[in-house]
Amino acid sequence: MPWKNQGGGPWGSGPKGPWGTGPQPVGPRPPDLEDLLRRGQDRLQQIMPGGYFSGIGITLILLIVVALWLLSGFFRVQSEEQGVVLRFGKHVRTVDPGLNYHLPYPIETVLLPKALRVSTISIGMTLIDDPARRGRSIRDVPEESLMLTGDENIVDVDFTVLWRIKPNGVGNFLFNIQNPEGTVKAVAESAMREVIGRSDIQPILTGARTQTETTVQDLMQKTLDGYGAGIQITQVQMQKVDPPAQVIDAFRDVQAARANLEQLSNEAQTYANKVVPEARGRAAKIQQDAEGYKEQAVAEAKGQSARFLKVYEEYKKAPDVTRERIYLETMERVLGGSDKLIYDGGPSGQGVVPYLPLSELSTKKPPTTGQLPSGGTR
């Protein structure tokens, strides 16, 4: 018989140790499992008529087991999940978030992928623990971010891809690709390198970011659809696009020079837009003045020519009379402005002088040049 059953062991009765009285138990004692099992068996025997191994008892046990087995088919799908029900390993249906039921194992099983959650993958950078800041910091990954452009320059591109499982593609997502995140990351890096390789560095650094993001997203979606991955690319965001750190200062100087060039070009174009119309207006005015002077000169020349021809026709009819008239008109124009009076003192007109108003005639204004007087003073 062991010493434990001898009422205290080799040191006497009671819970004693080799140094005397042992520690006394303090507080409530734990339940005795053997006693609980014994009581449960007694109650079950009272419920089951005839004992455990009677026909009714076995039936009740089987019914309880079957009920528990059927109840094991209930499952809950969380808000960002979808339930993929498999019957003997084959995808038979997809259920939405909430309480659902499938035939118990091993007939049907369920997979719960995060089908409604938008996941994020960063390329060219990674988050690491930073004990100095007591948080996480971003570290560049040059082997992912350095890319070659179409004009043989190197550019450092960090970008982020947002993706999720397609609404009807959860089956393809689970069974067509093995490593979804690794596949999306590899496809994203490949698509970005292809797009960057077809472009020059200057548009990538300045105004072609949106176009580059759209092109990469379309190319990624096309590639993943070709794989039958069941993944939808929702957005591609370029976080940083810079030249390599070794030449970034030189690139910034070049960009500043190009900005100055564009500013000066715009100022020159503005000045040209202001000056050229004014010059064209002045040129049009000068041309119109010249046309007017031309028409005036031609009209005057034609008038003088017509007048000369008219005088010439009259001259041919009576040359002496015409010559004398021309002489008189010429002398009238020459002497019309002088105060001198010329009187032809013939024998028939001597008695007229005393009666002429010579003082009034001397102050009379000369006739206008070009007007033909009705008669002359001789």
Backbone torsions as a table, in degrees:
resi	resn	phi	psi	omega
1	MET	NA	131.0	179.2
2	PRO	-67.1	158.4	-175.2
3	TRP	-68.8	-22.2	179.1
4	LYS	-64.3	-30.3	-178.1
5	ASN	-91.2	8.0	-179.1
6	GLN	-99.5	18.3	174.8
7	GLY	74.9	44.2	174.7
8	GLY	127.7	-13.2	175.9
9	GLY	83.7	-160.7	-173.5
10	PRO	-71.7	-12.1	-178.4
11	TRP	-99.6	13.2	177.2
12	GLY	106.4	-179.4	-177.8
13	SER	-74.4	152.4	177.0
14	GLY	92.2	167.6	179.8
15	PRO	-74.0	73.2	-179.5
16	LYS	-110.2	153.4	174.4
17	GLY	-107.8	-171.3	179.7
18	PRO	-70.0	-16.1	-179.4
19	TRP	-104.7	16.1	176.7
20	GLY	120.6	-147.0	-176.8
21	THR	-68.0	128.2	-179.1
22	GLY	-79.1	179.4	-178.6
23	PRO	-69.0	136.7	180.0
24	GLN	-88.7	138.7	178.6
25	PRO	-63.5	138.4	-178.7
26	VAL	-123.4	137.0	175.6
27	GLY	85.5	-177.0	-177.2
28	PRO	-68.8	140.8	177.7
29	ARG	-82.1	147.3	177.7
30	PRO	-66.6	152.4	-179.3
31	PRO	-65.6	146.6	178.8
32	ASP	-85.8	114.1	-175.6
33	LEU	-66.5	-37.9	-179.3
34	GLU	-63.6	-37.6	179.6
35	ASP	-67.9	-39.5	178.0
36	LEU	-64.8	-43.5	179.0
37	LEU	-62.6	-39.3	-179.9
38	ARG	-64.2	-41.6	179.0
39	ARG	-66.3	-39.5	179.0
40	GLY	-64.1	-38.9	178.5
41	GLN	-65.4	-38.7	178.9
42	ASP	-63.8	-42.4	179.7
43	ARG	-66.8	-39.9	178.9
44	LEU	-64.1	-37.4	177.1
45	GLN	-65.7	-33.5	178.2
46	GLN	-70.4	-34.7	180.0
47	ILE	-72.8	-46.5	-177.0
48	MET	-83.2	114.6	175.8
49	PRO	-70.4	131.1	178.1
50	GLY	92.2	-3.8	178.0
51	GLY	93.4	-178.4	-175.7
52	TYR	-62.7	-43.9	-166.8
53	PHE	-97.1	18.1	172.9
54	SER	-80.2	167.9	-178.2
55	GLY	-63.2	-40.8	-179.1
56	ILE	-68.4	-39.2	-179.5
57	GLY	-63.9	-44.3	179.2
58	ILE	-63.0	-38.3	179.8
59	THR	-64.0	-44.5	179.1
60	LEU	-62.4	-41.4	178.9
61	ILE	-62.0	-42.5	179.2
62	LEU	-64.0	-40.5	179.2
63	LEU	-64.0	-39.0	179.0
64	ILE	-66.1	-41.0	179.5
65	VAL	-64.6	-42.5	-180.0
66	VAL	-65.5	-39.0	178.7
67	ALA	-63.4	-44.1	177.9
68	LEU	-63.7	-35.9	179.7
69	TRP	-66.7	-41.1	179.0
70	LEU	-68.5	-37.9	179.5
71	LEU	-67.7	-21.7	179.9
72	SER	-69.7	-6.0	179.7
73	GLY	-82.3	-10.1	177.3
74	PHE	-74.7	139.0	177.6
75	PHE	-149.5	157.9	-178.2
76	ARG	-114.9	133.5	176.3
77	VAL	-104.7	123.5	-178.1
78	GLN	-72.2	171.9	-171.1
79	SER	-65.0	-31.0	-178.5
80	GLU	-102.4	15.1	-177.9
81	GLU	-115.6	166.3	167.7
82	GLN	-132.9	143.0	-179.1
83	GLY	-95.7	125.1	178.3
84	VAL	-106.6	109.8	-176.1
85	VAL	-90.4	126.9	179.4
86	LEU	-112.6	131.5	175.3
87	ARG	-110.0	110.8	-173.9
88	PHE	52.2	39.5	175.6
89	GLY	88.7	-3.5	-180.0
90	LYS	-104.4	136.4	-179.6
91	HIS	-69.9	119.8	-178.3
92	VAL	-111.8	-30.5	179.0
93	ARG	-164.4	164.9	177.5
94	THR	-124.4	133.4	-177.1
95	VAL	-116.8	154.2	-177.7
96	ASP	-89.1	172.3	-179.8
97	PRO	-59.3	146.7	-178.7
98	GLY	131.0	-172.3	178.6
99	LEU	-85.1	127.3	-176.3
100	ASN	-135.4	175.0	-177.8
101	TYR	-142.1	140.9	171.7
102	HIS	-135.9	160.8	177.9
103	LEU	-60.9	138.9	-172.2
104	PRO	-62.6	161.7	176.3
105	TYR	-60.9	138.5	10.7
106	PRO	-98.6	12.2	-178.5
107	ILE	-69.1	-53.6	179.6
108	GLU	-127.7	147.9	173.6
109	THR	-132.0	168.5	-177.4
110	VAL	-133.9	141.4	172.3
111	LEU	-113.3	143.7	-175.0
112	LEU	-124.3	75.5	176.8
113	PRO	-76.4	156.9	178.0
114	LYS	-79.6	71.3	-171.3
115	ALA	-77.4	-22.4	-176.5
116	LEU	-102.2	6.9	-178.6
117	ARG	-98.7	136.7	176.6
118	VAL	-88.2	117.8	-178.4
119	SER	-96.7	158.7	-177.7
120	THR	-127.8	136.3	176.3
121	ILE	-129.7	130.5	179.5
122	SER	-105.0	135.5	177.8
123	ILE	-119.5	131.2	-179.0
124	GLY	93.9	-5.1	179.5
125	MET	-154.7	157.5	179.6
126	THR	-148.2	154.3	179.5
127	LEU	-94.4	131.0	179.0
128	ILE	-128.0	155.9	177.0
129	ASP	-72.7	132.4	179.7
130	ASP	-119.5	98.4	-178.8
131	PRO	-62.1	-30.8	-178.2
132	ALA	-64.2	-38.1	179.7
133	ARG	-94.3	-3.7	-178.8
134	ARG	57.7	44.6	179.2
135	GLY	-167.5	-149.5	-179.3
136	ARG	-120.3	145.1	179.5
137	SER	-130.4	163.4	-176.9
138	ILE	-93.4	133.6	176.2
139	ARG	-121.4	133.0	179.2
140	ASP	-71.0	148.0	175.3
141	VAL	-120.7	90.0	-172.7
142	PRO	-60.6	-33.4	-178.9
143	GLU	-65.0	-17.1	175.9
144	GLU	-99.7	-31.2	-169.6
145	SER	-94.5	-26.4	-178.7
146	LEU	-76.8	123.7	-177.1
147	MET	-134.7	155.5	-178.1
148	LEU	-99.7	128.6	-179.1
149	THR	-87.1	174.7	-179.0
150	GLY	-68.6	-26.8	177.1
151	ASP	-97.2	26.8	171.4
152	GLU	62.9	41.6	170.6
153	ASN	-114.2	160.6	178.8
154	ILE	-106.7	133.8	-179.6
155	VAL	-130.0	143.7	-179.7
156	ASP	-100.4	111.5	-174.1
157	VAL	-118.4	120.6	170.2
158	ASP	-111.5	128.6	-179.4
159	PHE	-145.6	164.2	-176.5
160	THR	-125.9	139.9	179.3
161	VAL	-117.1	127.8	175.1
162	LEU	-104.9	126.8	-176.0
163	TRP	-143.1	163.0	177.4
164	ARG	-153.7	172.3	177.7
165	ILE	-80.9	138.6	179.3
166	LYS	-62.7	148.9	-178.7
167	PRO	-54.7	-38.3	-179.2
168	ASN	-112.7	21.5	-175.1
169	GLY	-118.6	20.8	-177.4
170	VAL	-68.0	-32.1	177.5
171	GLY	-65.8	-45.0	177.4
172	ASN	-63.3	-37.8	180.0
173	PHE	-62.0	-37.4	-176.4
174	LEU	-80.4	-33.1	-168.4
175	PHE	-113.7	-11.2	-177.7
176	ASN	-99.0	-22.9	178.6
177	ILE	-127.8	147.9	-174.8
178	GLN	-93.5	-41.4	-177.2
179	ASN	-124.0	87.9	-173.4
180	PRO	-59.1	-47.1	-177.2
181	GLU	-65.2	-42.8	177.7
182	GLY	-64.3	-37.0	178.6
183	THR	-66.7	-45.1	179.7
184	VAL	-62.9	-41.1	-179.4
185	LYS	-65.6	-43.4	178.9
186	ALA	-64.8	-42.1	179.1
187	VAL	-66.0	-39.4	-179.8
188	ALA	-64.6	-45.1	179.3
189	GLU	-64.1	-40.8	179.1
190	SER	-64.5	-44.4	-179.3
191	ALA	-65.1	-41.9	-180.0
192	MET	-64.9	-41.6	178.5
193	ARG	-63.4	-37.2	179.3
194	GLU	-66.7	-44.4	-178.8
195	VAL	-68.2	-42.7	178.7
196	ILE	-64.1	-36.9	-179.5
197	GLY	-67.1	-20.6	178.3
198	ARG	-94.1	-2.2	-174.9
199	SER	-117.6	157.9	171.3
200	ASP	-83.0	163.0	-173.7
201	ILE	-73.4	-33.2	-173.6
202	GLN	-65.5	-48.0	176.7
203	PRO	-61.7	-33.1	-179.8
204	ILE	-65.5	-38.1	-177.5
205	LEU	-77.8	-21.3	-172.6
206	THR	-110.9	-88.9	-167.0
207	GLY	-110.8	9.6	-175.9
208	ALA	-107.1	20.1	-178.2
209	ARG	-65.5	-46.4	-177.7
210	THR	-62.6	-42.8	179.0
211	GLN	-64.3	-39.5	179.0
212	THR	-64.6	-43.5	179.3
213	GLU	-61.4	-43.2	-179.7
214	THR	-65.3	-41.6	-179.6
215	THR	-65.0	-42.4	178.8
216	VAL	-64.2	-41.4	179.1
217	GLN	-61.8	-45.1	179.2
218	ASP	-63.1	-42.0	-178.6
219	LEU	-66.9	-40.5	177.0
220	MET	-62.6	-44.3	-179.0
221	GLN	-62.8	-40.7	179.2
222	LYS	-63.4	-41.9	-179.7
223	THR	-66.5	-45.4	-179.2
224	LEU	-67.1	-35.3	174.7
225	ASP	-63.9	-35.9	175.8
226	GLY	-64.2	-32.2	175.8
227	TYR	-76.8	-15.4	-172.5
228	GLY	66.4	39.2	-172.9
229	ALA	-79.4	-17.4	-177.8
230	GLY	68.9	28.4	-177.1
231	ILE	-115.5	138.2	177.5
232	GLN	-113.7	124.9	176.8
233	ILE	-86.1	113.3	-177.1
234	THR	-87.1	-31.5	-177.8
235	GLN	-166.1	148.4	172.4
236	VAL	-123.3	124.0	-177.9
237	GLN	-120.9	123.0	176.4
238	MET	-86.0	111.7	-176.2
239	GLN	-80.1	-42.0	-177.1
240	LYS	-147.2	130.8	176.2
241	VAL	-133.5	104.5	-176.9
242	ASP	-140.1	158.1	168.9
243	PRO	-67.2	167.9	175.6
244	PRO	-58.9	152.8	-174.8
245	ALA	-59.5	-28.1	-176.9
246	GLN	-69.7	-25.9	-174.9
247	VAL	-122.6	13.6	-174.1
248	ILE	-67.5	-33.4	178.9
249	ASP	-64.9	-43.2	179.0
250	ALA	-63.8	-38.4	178.5
251	PHE	-66.6	-36.4	178.4
252	ARG	-67.5	-37.1	175.7
253	ASP	-62.5	-41.8	179.3
254	VAL	-63.9	-41.6	179.0
255	GLN	-64.6	-38.5	178.0
256	ALA	-64.9	-40.3	178.6
257	ALA	-64.3	-40.8	178.4
258	ARG	-66.3	-35.7	176.6
259	ALA	-65.0	-41.6	176.8
260	ASN	-63.6	-41.2	177.9
261	LEU	-59.9	-44.2	179.7
262	GLU	-65.9	-37.7	179.1
263	GLN	-65.4	-45.5	179.6
264	LEU	-65.1	-37.4	178.5
265	SER	-63.9	-40.4	178.4
266	ASN	-66.0	-40.6	178.0
267	GLU	-64.0	-41.4	178.3
268	ALA	-63.9	-40.0	179.1
269	GLN	-65.8	-37.6	177.1
270	THR	-63.6	-43.7	178.3
271	TYR	-63.7	-40.7	178.3
272	ALA	-63.7	-40.9	178.5
273	ASN	-63.9	-25.3	179.2
274	LYS	-85.3	-40.8	-172.4
275	VAL	-81.7	-41.9	-173.8
276	VAL	-61.0	-45.5	177.2
277	PRO	-61.7	-37.4	177.7
278	GLU	-63.6	-43.7	178.8
279	ALA	-63.0	-41.2	178.3
280	ARG	-64.5	-35.7	177.8
281	GLY	-65.7	-44.8	178.5
282	ARG	-63.6	-40.4	178.8
283	ALA	-62.6	-40.3	178.7
284	ALA	-65.7	-37.9	179.1
285	LYS	-65.7	-44.2	178.7
286	ILE	-61.0	-41.1	-179.8
287	GLN	-65.0	-41.4	178.2
288	GLN	-65.4	-40.2	176.7
289	ASP	-61.4	-41.5	179.6
290	ALA	-64.7	-39.3	178.3
291	GLU	-64.3	-40.2	178.2
292	GLY	-64.8	-43.7	178.0
293	TYR	-63.2	-38.3	178.2
294	LYS	-62.2	-47.6	-179.3
295	GLU	-64.1	-39.2	178.8
296	GLN	-64.0	-46.3	-179.1
297	ALA	-63.7	-41.4	-179.8
298	VAL	-65.3	-40.4	179.5
299	ALA	-64.6	-43.5	177.9
300	GLU	-63.5	-41.0	179.1
301	ALA	-63.7	-41.8	178.4
302	LYS	-64.7	-39.4	178.6
303	GLY	-64.1	-45.1	178.4
304	GLN	-63.6	-39.2	178.6
305	SER	-63.6	-43.2	178.9
306	ALA	-64.2	-39.4	178.8
307	ARG	-64.9	-41.9	179.3
308	PHE	-63.1	-42.2	179.6
309	LEU	-64.4	-36.5	179.3
310	LYS	-66.4	-44.0	178.0
311	VAL	-64.0	-37.6	-179.8
312	TYR	-65.7	-37.4	177.3
313	GLU	-64.4	-41.7	177.8
314	GLU	-67.3	-36.5	179.5
315	TYR	-63.3	-38.6	179.6
316	LYS	-67.2	-29.3	-179.8
317	LYS	-73.3	-43.4	-179.7
318	ALA	-141.8	87.1	-174.1
319	PRO	-63.0	-41.1	-176.1
320	ASP	-67.6	-44.6	-179.2
321	VAL	-64.6	-43.6	-179.4
322	THR	-65.4	-41.5	-180.0
323	ARG	-62.5	-42.5	-179.6
324	GLU	-66.4	-38.7	179.3
325	ARG	-64.8	-41.4	178.7
326	ILE	-63.1	-39.8	178.8
327	TYR	-62.9	-45.4	-178.7
328	LEU	-65.0	-42.6	179.4
329	GLU	-64.7	-36.8	178.8
330	THR	-67.7	-45.5	179.2
331	MET	-65.2	-32.4	178.2
332	GLU	-66.1	-39.6	178.9
333	ARG	-69.9	-35.4	-177.8
334	VAL	-73.6	-43.3	-174.0
335	LEU	-101.4	5.8	-176.3
336	GLY	-66.0	-27.1	-176.4
337	GLY	-96.1	1.3	-178.6
338	SER	-93.7	158.5	179.5
339	ASP	-89.9	0.2	-176.0
340	LYS	-78.9	134.9	177.3
341	LEU	-106.8	130.0	178.9
342	ILE	-113.4	120.2	-177.6
343	TYR	-116.6	128.3	177.1
344	ASP	-85.1	96.6	-174.4
345	GLY	-84.2	70.4	175.7
346	GLY	-76.4	171.6	-177.7
347	PRO	-66.5	-22.2	-178.5
348	SER	-87.6	-11.0	-174.8
349	GLY	-117.8	15.8	-177.7
350	GLN	-69.9	-31.3	-177.7
351	GLY	-79.3	-0.9	-176.2
352	VAL	-89.9	-25.6	-172.9
353	VAL	-56.5	-45.0	-178.3
354	PRO	-60.6	-25.0	-177.4
355	TYR	-90.8	-7.5	-179.4
356	LEU	-77.9	138.7	174.8
357	PRO	-81.1	75.0	-174.0
358	LEU	-64.8	-36.2	-179.4
359	SER	-64.0	-37.9	179.0
360	GLU	-71.8	-36.9	179.9
361	LEU	-66.3	-33.9	-178.2
362	SER	-69.3	-29.0	179.5
363	THR	-93.6	-0.6	180.0
364	LYS	-68.5	135.9	-179.2
365	LYS	-67.4	145.6	179.1
366	PRO	-68.5	148.4	178.4
367	PRO	-66.4	154.3	-179.8
368	THR	-64.8	136.7	-178.7
369	THR	-64.3	134.8	178.6
370	GLY	98.4	-18.6	179.6
371	GLN	-85.7	134.8	-179.7
372	LEU	-86.0	116.8	177.8
373	PRO	-69.9	154.9	179.8
374	SER	-69.6	-25.0	179.6
375	GLY	-162.0	171.1	-178.2
376	GLY	-119.7	165.2	176.5
377	THR	-100.6	127.5	-175.8
378	ARG	-112.5	NA	NA
